[in-house]
Amino acid sequence: MPEPEVVPDKISNPINLYVIIGILAVGAAIYVAFQILPEEQTGMLAFVFSVGFAGGAAGFAFFVSKRAGIGVLSK
């Protein structure tokens, strides 16, 4: 399939630098929190982060699926 002459910048460069910086910042914040907190509290904090991020990702996926009208969850 030939490449079109004009490719929008949003499609040609799908990597958003701010998203990558945000992910790295959240990871660094979690790492620092695990180093600062006592060992007894880190287990519960890890559980809360795991459930929170998994739930957030599932909710975001559901929202995008419904908004775009594609995928298994759209009907």
Secondary structure, DSSP 8 states (H G I E B T S, - for coil): ----S---HHHH----HHHHHHHHHHHHHHHHHHHHS-HHHHHHHHHHHHHHHHHHHHHHHHHHHHHHT-SGGG-
